[in-house]
Structures are given as structure tokens and as C-alpha cells.
Amino acid sequence: MRVRESTGGTRERIKAVALELFTEQGYEKTSLREIAERLNVTKAALYYHFKSKDEIVSSFVEDRLDHMAELVAWAEEQPATLETRRAILGRYADTMFAGDQPSVMRFFEQNQTVLKSLAAGQQMRNRMFGLANALCRGDDSPGAQLRAVLALFAVHSSWFAVRTPGISDAERRRIAMEVAEELLAAIGPRPDEPS
């Protein structure tokens, strides 16, 4: 006897197939019918889980928002030190390079207008600023604020800024972290300044 797949498992399969098609063909050129066909389910079965392509994309963003909220909450409980900033950035990079995130980031890079048009896109922007604030906590200078955002952007943008053919995800992560840590090192009191 075959056990029925859980609703959560079906949602994850739909998201994986949609992500694959959105990345292959582009968001605009992919229909819900094509997603259903690739899954070998009816369009009605797909509608049970997601009413639109926007809902599918929003689910990717919501997953990222949840990870970022957890990271910001953790960061706020830590001391405002360079070690903490490095740990925050490392944890952020872990979420960016784990599981299906490389595919999600490639999708976002190829379909930026889609993300900007969704309410979840604005939430993502706000959450990024919350994370940047956690990175520069203890140094409210304009330079620290900019360095914190750029450090996050170094990790985030490595998916589209590093265009070397055949580069591995591990090498992409290493390069992004190297650049981001250079920025982090300049946040906080200078050695010649009182703490």
C-alpha cells in the first residue's frame, strides 16, 4: 500500500519544479499549466496549494524572511563585537548557500522585476536593513551603516556579480566572505580610539 505524500511535501515539490521552470524559461514565460504538467498533476491539484505564480514566488521570499528574522533575533542577543559580526555574516552566508538557495538566488537574479512587484519584496528589503543594523550595532556612523549593507550585499550579490564560468558554489562563497569580512573589519571602534 502506498502512503500518500504529505501536503508539506507536495508544496515543496511544487516549489522545486516551479523554481526549475522559472529559472529555465523565465517567470513570465512559465505557466501554472506547465508546472502542473511537469509534476504530472492536474492544474486543480496545483491550485489547492498555490493559486498563482506570485504565491509560489512569495513562498520563496517568506522562507528567506523567516531565516533572516531568526538571524536578527539571535544577533540582538549577542555582544556588538567583530566576532559577532563575523558570526552573523557566516550564518547569513550559510542560508544563502544551503539547500535550494543557490537556485532561488539565480531565480531572483534573473527575475528581479517580479520580486520588486510583490509585497514580499518590500519585506525582504526591510529585513535586510534589520540585518545590516545588527551588523553595525555599536557603531552608528554613516560609514559603518554603508559597510554593513555592502557586506551583506557582497554575499547576496555573489550570485550575479561573480560571472566566472564554472565557479563552484564553495568558491563563490569563499570570495564573497573574503570581501564582506574586509568591510566588517572597518566597523566598530578603531584600535586608536577609546571603546
Secondary structure, 3 states (H helix, E strand, C coil): CCCCCCHHHHHHHHHHHHHHHHHHHCCCCCCHHHHHHHHCCCHHHHHHHCCCHHHHHHHHHHHHHHHHHHHHHHHHCCCCCHHHHHHHHHHHHHHHHCCCHHHHHHHHHHCHHHHHHCHHHHHHHHHHHHHHHHHCCCCCCHHHHHHHHHHHHHHHHHHHHCCCCCCCHHHHHHHHHHHHHHHHCCCCCCCCCCC
